[in-house]
């Protein structure tokens, strides 16, 4: 079992929370929606090209 104090947990998760908050704000301003397949397909193509 791993125990973390709240400060350590915050250090680990604050960046993710900020990115999710930004994504929520951006999606609220744009009506474009993409499916899982569209997003993952685009990422796979970019990864495979490199």
mmCIF file as Biopython writes it, N, C-alpha, C and O atoms, coordinates in Angstrom:
data_model
#
loop_
_atom_site.group_PDB
_atom_site.id
_atom_site.type_symbol
_atom_site.label_atom_id
_atom_site.label_alt_id
_atom_site.label_comp_id
_atom_site.label_asym_id
_atom_site.label_entity_id
_atom_site.label_seq_id
_atom_site.pdbx_PDB_ins_code
_atom_site.Cartn_x
_atom_site.Cartn_y
_atom_site.Cartn_z
_atom_site.occupancy
_atom_site.B_iso_or_equiv
_atom_site.auth_seq_id
_atom_site.auth_asym_id
_atom_site.pdbx_PDB_model_num
ATOM 1   N N  . UNK A ? 1  ? 0.841   -1.175 0.000   1.0 0.0 1  A 1 
ATOM 2   C CA . UNK A ? 1  ? 0.000   0.000  0.000   1.0 0.0 1  A 1 
ATOM 3   C C  . UNK A ? 1  ? 0.892   1.246  0.000   1.0 0.0 1  A 1 
ATOM 4   O O  . UNK A ? 1  ? 1.908   1.299  0.692   1.0 0.0 1  A 1 
ATOM 5   N N  . UNK A ? 2  ? 0.496   2.227  -0.777  1.0 0.0 2  A 1 
ATOM 6   C CA . UNK A ? 2  ? 1.239   3.484  -0.849  1.0 0.0 2  A 1 
ATOM 7   C C  . UNK A ? 2  ? 0.396   4.583  -0.234  1.0 0.0 2  A 1 
ATOM 8   O O  . UNK A ? 2  ? -0.779  4.743  -0.567  1.0 0.0 2  A 1 
ATOM 9   N N  . UNK A ? 3  ? 1.002   5.334  0.661   1.0 0.0 3  A 1 
ATOM 10  C CA . UNK A ? 3  ? 0.309   6.454  1.291   1.0 0.0 3  A 1 
ATOM 11  C C  . UNK A ? 3  ? 0.964   7.755  0.863   1.0 0.0 3  A 1 
ATOM 12  O O  . UNK A ? 3  ? 2.189   7.867  0.842   1.0 0.0 3  A 1 
ATOM 13  N N  . UNK A ? 4  ? 0.142   8.736  0.522   1.0 0.0 4  A 1 
ATOM 14  C CA . UNK A ? 4  ? 0.638   10.058 0.148   1.0 0.0 4  A 1 
ATOM 15  C C  . UNK A ? 4  ? -0.040  11.099 1.026   1.0 0.0 4  A 1 
ATOM 16  O O  . UNK A ? 4  ? -1.223  10.983 1.347   1.0 0.0 4  A 1 
ATOM 17  N N  . UNK A ? 5  ? 0.715   12.108 1.406   1.0 0.0 5  A 1 
ATOM 18  C CA . UNK A ? 5  ? 0.048   13.212 2.088   1.0 0.0 5  A 1 
ATOM 19  C C  . UNK A ? 5  ? -0.633  14.091 1.039   1.0 0.0 5  A 1 
ATOM 20  O O  . UNK A ? 5  ? -0.377  13.944 -0.156  1.0 0.0 5  A 1 
ATOM 21  N N  . UNK A ? 6  ? -1.474  14.978 1.471   1.0 0.0 6  A 1 
ATOM 22  C CA . UNK A ? 6  ? -2.250  15.793 0.527   1.0 0.0 6  A 1 
ATOM 23  C C  . UNK A ? 6  ? -1.377  16.679 -0.351  1.0 0.0 6  A 1 
ATOM 24  O O  . UNK A ? 6  ? -1.696  16.900 -1.519  1.0 0.0 6  A 1 
ATOM 25  N N  . UNK A ? 7  ? -0.279  17.190 0.200   1.0 0.0 7  A 1 
ATOM 26  C CA . UNK A ? 7  ? 0.612   18.038 -0.600  1.0 0.0 7  A 1 
ATOM 27  C C  . UNK A ? 7  ? 1.250   17.251 -1.745  1.0 0.0 7  A 1 
ATOM 28  O O  . UNK A ? 7  ? 1.328   17.743 -2.871  1.0 0.0 7  A 1 
ATOM 29  N N  . UNK A ? 8  ? 1.700   16.045 -1.460  1.0 0.0 8  A 1 
ATOM 30  C CA . UNK A ? 8  ? 2.308   15.211 -2.497  1.0 0.0 8  A 1 
ATOM 31  C C  . UNK A ? 8  ? 1.271   14.826 -3.547  1.0 0.0 8  A 1 
ATOM 32  O O  . UNK A ? 8  ? 1.556   14.853 -4.744  1.0 0.0 8  A 1 
ATOM 33  N N  . UNK A ? 9  ? 0.083   14.472 -3.107  1.0 0.0 9  A 1 
ATOM 34  C CA . UNK A ? 9  ? -0.991  14.126 -4.040  1.0 0.0 9  A 1 
ATOM 35  C C  . UNK A ? 9  ? -1.301  15.318 -4.948  1.0 0.0 9  A 1 
ATOM 36  O O  . UNK A ? 9  ? -1.483  15.158 -6.155  1.0 0.0 9  A 1 
ATOM 37  N N  . UNK A ? 10 ? -1.359  16.506 -4.360  1.0 0.0 10 A 1 
ATOM 38  C CA . UNK A ? 10 ? -1.626  17.712 -5.152  1.0 0.0 10 A 1 
ATOM 39  C C  . UNK A ? 10 ? -0.538  17.946 -6.186  1.0 0.0 10 A 1 
ATOM 40  O O  . UNK A ? 10 ? -0.833  18.324 -7.319  1.0 0.0 10 A 1 
ATOM 41  N N  . UNK A ? 11 ? 0.709   17.728 -5.812  1.0 0.0 11 A 1 
ATOM 42  C CA . UNK A ? 11 ? 1.814   17.903 -6.761  1.0 0.0 11 A 1 
ATOM 43  C C  . UNK A ? 11 ? 1.681   16.937 -7.938  1.0 0.0 11 A 1 
ATOM 44  O O  . UNK A ? 11 ? 2.009   17.279 -9.074  1.0 0.0 11 A 1 
ATOM 45  N N  . UNK A ? 12 ? 1.202   15.740 -7.655  1.0 0.0 12 A 1 
ATOM 46  C CA . UNK A ? 12 ? 1.063   14.741 -8.713  1.0 0.0 12 A 1 
ATOM 47  C C  . UNK A ? 12 ? -0.136  14.994 -9.623  1.0 0.0 12 A 1 
ATOM 48  O O  . UNK A ? 12 ? -0.107  14.635 -10.800 1.0 0.0 12 A 1 
ATOM 49  N N  . UNK A ? 13 ? -1.184  15.605 -9.089  1.0 0.0 13 A 1 
ATOM 50  C CA . UNK A ? 13 ? -2.424  15.709 -9.853  1.0 0.0 13 A 1 
ATOM 51  C C  . UNK A ? 13 ? -2.767  17.112 -10.341 1.0 0.0 13 A 1 
ATOM 52  O O  . UNK A ? 13 ? -3.629  17.255 -11.208 1.0 0.0 13 A 1 
ATOM 53  N N  . UNK A ? 14 ? -2.131  18.140 -9.820  1.0 0.0 14 A 1 
ATOM 54  C CA . UNK A ? 14 ? -2.500  19.512 -10.202 1.0 0.0 14 A 1 
ATOM 55  C C  . UNK A ? 14 ? -2.340  19.774 -11.689 1.0 0.0 14 A 1 
ATOM 56  O O  . UNK A ? 14 ? -3.184  20.443 -12.286 1.0 0.0 14 A 1 
ATOM 57  N N  . UNK A ? 15 ? -1.289  19.270 -12.297 1.0 0.0 15 A 1 
ATOM 58  C CA . UNK A ? 15 ? -1.093  19.480 -13.730 1.0 0.0 15 A 1 
ATOM 59  C C  . UNK A ? 15 ? -2.181  18.834 -14.558 1.0 0.0 15 A 1 
ATOM 60  O O  . UNK A ? 15 ? -2.645  19.413 -15.540 1.0 0.0 15 A 1 
ATOM 61  N N  . UNK A ? 16 ? -2.592  17.641 -14.170 1.0 0.0 16 A 1 
ATOM 62  C CA . UNK A ? 16 ? -3.662  16.936 -14.879 1.0 0.0 16 A 1 
ATOM 63  C C  . UNK A ? 16 ? -4.978  17.685 -14.702 1.0 0.0 16 A 1 
ATOM 64  O O  . UNK A ? 16 ? -5.729  17.872 -15.659 1.0 0.0 16 A 1 
ATOM 65  N N  . UNK A ? 17 ? -5.248  18.108 -13.481 1.0 0.0 17 A 1 
ATOM 66  C CA . UNK A ? 17 ? -6.486  18.851 -13.220 1.0 0.0 17 A 1 
ATOM 67  C C  . UNK A ? 17 ? -6.539  20.142 -14.021 1.0 0.0 17 A 1 
ATOM 68  O O  . UNK A ? 17 ? -7.591  20.500 -14.551 1.0 0.0 17 A 1 
ATOM 69  N N  . UNK A ? 18 ? -5.423  20.841 -14.116 1.0 0.0 18 A 1 
ATOM 70  C CA . UNK A ? 18 ? -5.375  22.090 -14.885 1.0 0.0 18 A 1 
ATOM 71  C C  . UNK A ? 18 ? -5.623  21.815 -16.371 1.0 0.0 18 A 1 
ATOM 72  O O  . UNK A ? 18 ? -6.343  22.565 -17.031 1.0 0.0 18 A 1 
ATOM 73  N N  . UNK A ? 19 ? -5.032  20.746 -16.892 1.0 0.0 19 A 1 
ATOM 74  C CA . UNK A ? 19 ? -5.238  20.400 -18.300 1.0 0.0 19 A 1 
ATOM 75  C C  . UNK A ? 19 ? -6.691  20.029 -18.566 1.0 0.0 19 A 1 
ATOM 76  O O  . UNK A ? 19 ? -7.250  20.408 -19.595 1.0 0.0 19 A 1 
ATOM 77  N N  . UNK A ? 20 ? -7.305  19.288 -17.643 1.0 0.0 20 A 1 
ATOM 78  C CA . UNK A ? 20 ? -8.718  18.927 -17.811 1.0 0.0 20 A 1 
ATOM 79  C C  . UNK A ? 20 ? -9.618  20.158 -17.727 1.0 0.0 20 A 1 
ATOM 80  O O  . UNK A ? 20 ? -10.592 20.268 -18.473 1.0 0.0 20 A 1 
ATOM 81  N N  . UNK A ? 21 ? -9.298  21.078 -16.825 1.0 0.0 21 A 1 
ATOM 82  C CA . UNK A ? 21 ? -10.070 22.325 -16.727 1.0 0.0 21 A 1 
ATOM 83  C C  . UNK A ? 21 ? -9.969  23.127 -18.020 1.0 0.0 21 A 1 
ATOM 84  O O  . UNK A ? 21 ? -10.961 23.675 -18.500 1.0 0.0 21 A 1 
ATOM 85  N N  . UNK A ? 22 ? -8.768  23.189 -18.577 1.0 0.0 22 A 1 
ATOM 86  C CA . UNK A ? 22 ? -8.578  23.921 -19.838 1.0 0.0 22 A 1 
ATOM 87  C C  . UNK A ? 22 ? -9.354  23.246 -20.963 1.0 0.0 22 A 1 
ATOM 88  O O  . UNK A ? 22 ? -9.961  23.926 -21.790 1.0 0.0 22 A 1 
ATOM 89  N N  . UNK A ? 23 ? -9.341  21.928 -21.002 1.0 0.0 23 A 1 
ATOM 90  C CA . UNK A ? 23 ? -10.082 21.201 -22.036 1.0 0.0 23 A 1 
ATOM 91  C C  . UNK A ? 23 ? -11.580 21.456 -21.902 1.0 0.0 23 A 1 
ATOM 92  O O  . UNK A ? 23 ? -12.273 21.618 -22.906 1.0 0.0 23 A 1 
ATOM 93  N N  . UNK A ? 24 ? -12.079 21.493 -20.679 1.0 0.0 24 A 1 
ATOM 94  C CA . UNK A ? 24 ? -13.499 21.795 -20.452 1.0 0.0 24 A 1 
ATOM 95  C C  . UNK A ? 24 ? -13.850 23.186 -20.959 1.0 0.0 24 A 1 
ATOM 96  O O  . UNK A ? 24 ? -14.880 23.376 -21.606 1.0 0.0 24 A 1 
ATOM 97  N N  . UNK A ? 25 ? -12.999 24.151 -20.666 1.0 0.0 25 A 1 
ATOM 98  C CA . UNK A ? 25 ? -13.251 25.527 -21.114 1.0 0.0 25 A 1 
ATOM 99  C C  . UNK A ? 25 ? -13.229 25.613 -22.634 1.0 0.0 25 A 1 
ATOM 100 O O  . UNK A ? 25 ? -14.082 26.266 -23.236 1.0 0.0 25 A 1 
ATOM 101 N N  . UNK A ? 26 ? -12.264 24.961 -23.248 1.0 0.0 26 A 1 
ATOM 102 C CA . UNK A ? 26 ? -12.141 24.985 -24.707 1.0 0.0 26 A 1 
ATOM 103 C C  . UNK A ? 26 ? -13.338 24.324 -25.363 1.0 0.0 26 A 1 
ATOM 104 O O  . UNK A ? 26 ? -13.862 24.830 -26.356 1.0 0.0 26 A 1 
ATOM 105 N N  . UNK A ? 27 ? -13.776 23.193 -24.814 1.0 0.0 27 A 1 
ATOM 106 C CA . UNK A ? 27 ? -14.908 22.493 -25.420 1.0 0.0 27 A 1 
ATOM 107 C C  . UNK A ? 27 ? -16.199 23.286 -25.269 1.0 0.0 27 A 1 
ATOM 108 O O  . UNK A ? 27 ? -17.111 23.151 -26.084 1.0 0.0 27 A 1 
ATOM 109 N N  . UNK A ? 28 ? -16.280 24.104 -24.241 1.0 0.0 28 A 1 
ATOM 110 C CA . UNK A ? 28 ? -17.465 24.943 -24.062 1.0 0.0 28 A 1 
ATOM 111 C C  . UNK A ? 28 ? -17.549 26.059 -25.086 1.0 0.0 28 A 1 
ATOM 112 O O  . UNK A ? 28 ? -18.633 26.581 -25.347 1.0 0.0 28 A 1 
ATOM 113 N N  . UNK A ? 29 ? -16.416 26.431 -25.670 1.0 0.0 29 A 1 
ATOM 114 C CA . UNK A ? 29 ? -16.365 27.515 -26.645 1.0 0.0 29 A 1 
ATOM 115 C C  . UNK A ? 29 ? -16.487 27.030 -28.078 1.0 0.0 29 A 1 
ATOM 116 O O  . UNK A ? 29 ? -16.702 27.835 -28.984 1.0 0.0 29 A 1 
ATOM 117 N N  . UNK A ? 30 ? -16.354 25.723 -28.302 1.0 0.0 30 A 1 
ATOM 118 C CA . UNK A ? 30 ? -16.322 25.167 -29.653 1.0 0.0 30 A 1 
ATOM 119 C C  . UNK A ? 30 ? -17.358 24.054 -29.760 1.0 0.0 30 A 1 
ATOM 120 O O  . UNK A ? 30 ? -17.442 23.197 -28.880 1.0 0.0 30 A 1 
ATOM 121 N N  . UNK A ? 31 ? -18.129 24.063 -30.809 1.0 0.0 31 A 1 
ATOM 122 C CA . UNK A ? 31 ? -19.170 23.050 -30.961 1.0 0.0 31 A 1 
ATOM 123 C C  . UNK A ? 31 ? -18.670 21.788 -31.659 1.0 0.0 31 A 1 
ATOM 124 O O  . UNK A ? 31 ? -19.412 20.812 -31.763 1.0 0.0 31 A 1 
ATOM 125 N N  . UNK A ? 32 ? -17.424 21.791 -32.141 1.0 0.0 32 A 1 
ATOM 126 C CA . UNK A ? 32 ? -16.885 20.620 -32.826 1.0 0.0 32 A 1 
ATOM 127 C C  . UNK A ? 32 ? -16.675 19.483 -31.829 1.0 0.0 32 A 1 
ATOM 128 O O  . UNK A ? 32 ? -16.124 19.690 -30.748 1.0 0.0 32 A 1 
ATOM 129 N N  . UNK A ? 33 ? -17.112 18.299 -32.193 1.0 0.0 33 A 1 
ATOM 130 C CA . UNK A ? 33 ? -16.934 17.112 -31.362 1.0 0.0 33 A 1 
ATOM 131 C C  . UNK A ? 33 ? -16.293 16.021 -32.199 1.0 0.0 33 A 1 
ATOM 132 O O  . UNK A ? 33 ? -16.570 15.901 -33.392 1.0 0.0 33 A 1 
ATOM 133 N N  . UNK A ? 34 ? -15.439 15.229 -31.574 1.0 0.0 34 A 1 
ATOM 134 C CA . UNK A ? 34 ? -14.762 14.135 -32.271 1.0 0.0 34 A 1 
ATOM 135 C C  . UNK A ? 34 ? -15.031 12.836 -31.532 1.0 0.0 34 A 1 
ATOM 136 O O  . UNK A ? 34 ? -15.145 12.815 -30.307 1.0 0.0 34 A 1 
ATOM 137 N N  . UNK A ? 35 ? -15.129 11.758 -32.287 1.0 0.0 35 A 1 
ATOM 138 C CA . UNK A ? 35 ? -15.317 10.451 -31.678 1.0 0.0 35 A 1 
ATOM 139 C C  . UNK A ? 35 ? -13.968 9.933  -31.164 1.0 0.0 35 A 1 
ATOM 140 O O  . UNK A ? 35 ? -12.909 10.471 -31.486 1.0 0.0 35 A 1 
ATOM 141 N N  . UNK A ? 36 ? -14.044 8.892  -30.373 1.0 0.0 36 A 1 
ATOM 142 C CA . UNK A ? 36 ? -12.832 8.243  -29.873 1.0 0.0 36 A 1 
ATOM 143 C C  . UNK A ? 36 ? -11.967 7.778  -31.040 1.0 0.0 36 A 1 
ATOM 144 O O  . UNK A ? 36 ? -10.749 7.955  -31.028 1.0 0.0 36 A 1 
ATOM 145 N N  . UNK A ? 37 ? -12.594 7.190  -32.033 1.0 0.0 37 A 1 
ATOM 146 C CA . UNK A ? 37 ? -11.850 6.688  -33.191 1.0 0.0 37 A 1 
ATOM 147 C C  . UNK A ? 37 ? -11.154 7.810  -33.950 1.0 0.0 37 A 1 
ATOM 148 O O  . UNK A ? 37 ? -10.028 7.631  -34.414 1.0 0.0 37 A 1 
ATOM 149 N N  . UNK A ? 38 ? -11.799 8.953  -34.084 1.0 0.0 38 A 1 
ATOM 150 C CA . UNK A ? 38 ? -11.167 10.080 -34.778 1.0 0.0 38 A 1 
ATOM 151 C C  . UNK A ? 38 ? -9.937  10.563 -34.019 1.0 0.0 38 A 1 
ATOM 152 O O  . UNK A ? 38 ? -8.886  10.794 -34.617 1.0 0.0 38 A 1 
ATOM 153 N N  . UNK A ? 39 ? -10.065 10.712 -32.720 1.0 0.0 39 A 1 
ATOM 154 C CA . UNK A ? 39 ? -8.947  11.201 -31.912 1.0 0.0 39 A 1 
ATOM 155 C C  . UNK A ? 39 ? -7.803  10.198 -31.921 1.0 0.0 39 A 1 
ATOM 156 O O  . UNK A ? 39 ? -6.664  10.555 -32.222 1.0 0.0 39 A 1 
ATOM 157 N N  . UNK A ? 40 ? -8.097  8.962  -31.596 1.0 0.0 40 A 1 
ATOM 158 C CA . UNK A ? 40 ? -7.045  7.936  -31.522 1.0 0.0 40 A 1 
ATOM 159 C C  . UNK A ? 40 ? -6.453  7.644  -32.893 1.0 0.0 40 A 1 
ATOM 160 O O  . UNK A ? 40 ? -5.254  7.389  -33.006 1.0 0.0 40 A 1 
ATOM 161 N N  . UNK A ? 41 ? -7.270  7.678  -33.926 1.0 0.0 41 A 1 
ATOM 162 C CA . UNK A ? 41 ? -6.764  7.459  -35.276 1.0 0.0 41 A 1 
ATOM 163 C C  . UNK A ? 41 ? -5.768  8.537  -35.676 1.0 0.0 41 A 1 
ATOM 164 O O  . UNK A ? 41 ? -4.727  8.242  -36.263 1.0 0.0 41 A 1 
ATOM 165 N N  . UNK A ? 42 ? -6.090  9.790  -35.357 1.0 0.0 42 A 1 
ATOM 166 C CA . UNK A ? 42 ? -5.163  10.892 -35.646 1.0 0.0 42 A 1 
ATOM 167 C C  . UNK A ? 42 ? -3.851  10.709 -34.892 1.0 0.0 42 A 1 
ATOM 168 O O  . UNK A ? 42 ? -2.775  10.904 -35.456 1.0 0.0 42 A 1 
ATOM 169 N N  . UNK A ? 43 ? -3.940  10.337 -33.625 1.0 0.0 43 A 1 
ATOM 170 C CA . UNK A ? 43 ? -2.726  10.121 -32.835 1.0 0.0 43 A 1 
ATOM 171 C C  . UNK A ? 43 ? -1.902  8.959  -33.383 1.0 0.0 43 A 1 
ATOM 172 O O  . UNK A ? 43 ? -0.678  9.051  -33.467 1.0 0.0 43 A 1 
ATOM 173 N N  . UNK A ? 44 ? -2.566  7.871  -33.754 1.0 0.0 44 A 1 
ATOM 174 C CA . UNK A ? 44 ? -1.840  6.716  -34.293 1.0 0.0 44 A 1 
ATOM 175 C C  . UNK A ? 44 ? -1.101  7.085  -35.581 1.0 0.0 44 A 1 
ATOM 176 O O  . UNK A ? 44 ? 0.048   6.691  -35.785 1.0 0.0 44 A 1 
ATOM 177 N N  . UNK A ? 45 ? -1.776  7.843  -36.442 1.0 0.0 45 A 1 
ATOM 178 C CA . UNK A ? 45 ? -1.112  8.264  -37.696 1.0 0.0 45 A 1 
ATOM 179 C C  . UNK A ? 45 ? 0.108   9.123  -37.408 1.0 0.0 45 A 1 
ATOM 180 O O  . UNK A ? 45 ? 1.144   8.960  -38.052 1.0 0.0 45 A 1 
ATOM 181 N N  . UNK A ? 46 ? 0.002   10.032 -36.454 1.0 0.0 46 A 1 
ATOM 182 C CA . UNK A ? 46 ? 1.147   10.875 -36.109 1.0 0.0 46 A 1 
ATOM 183 C C  . UNK A ? 46 ? 2.285   10.066 -35.513 1.0 0.0 46 A 1 
ATOM 184 O O  . UNK A ? 46 ? 3.451   10.309 -35.826 1.0 0.0 46 A 1 
ATOM 185 N N  . UNK A ? 47 ? 1.963   9.116  -34.665 1.0 0.0 47 A 1 
ATOM 186 C CA . UNK A ? 47 ? 2.996   8.285  -34.050 1.0 0.0 47 A 1 
ATOM 187 C C  . UNK A ? 47 ? 3.662   7.400  -35.081 1.0 0.0 47 A 1 
ATOM 188 O O  . UNK A ? 47 ? 4.884   7.250  -35.066 1.0 0.0 47 A 1 
ATOM 189 N N  . UNK A ? 48 ? 2.890   6.815  -35.973 1.0 0.0 48 A 1 
ATOM 190 C CA . UNK A ? 48 ? 3.437   5.896  -36.971 1.0 0.0 48 A 1 
ATOM 191 C C  . UNK A ? 48 ? 4.291   6.595  -38.024 1.0 0.0 48 A 1 
ATOM 192 O O  . UNK A ? 48 ? 5.160   5.965  -38.626 1.0 0.0 48 A 1 
ATOM 193 N N  . UNK A ? 49 ? 4.060   7.881  -38.254 1.0 0.0 49 A 1 
ATOM 194 C CA . UNK A ? 49 ? 4.850   8.632  -39.241 1.0 0.0 49 A 1 
ATOM 195 C C  . UNK A ? 49 ? 6.257   8.867  -38.709 1.0 0.0 49 A 1 
ATOM 196 O O  . UNK A ? 49 ? 7.218   8.855  -39.478 1.0 0.0 49 A 1 
ATOM 197 N N  . UNK A ? 50 ? 6.387   9.077  -37.426 1.0 0.0 50 A 1 
ATOM 198 C CA . UNK A ? 50 ? 7.697   9.372  -36.829 1.0 0.0 50 A 1 
ATOM 199 C C  . UNK A ? 50 ? 8.491   8.171  -36.819 1.0 0.0 50 A 1 
ATOM 200 O O  . UNK A ? 50 ? 9.633   8.190  -36.359 1.0 0.0 50 A 1 
#
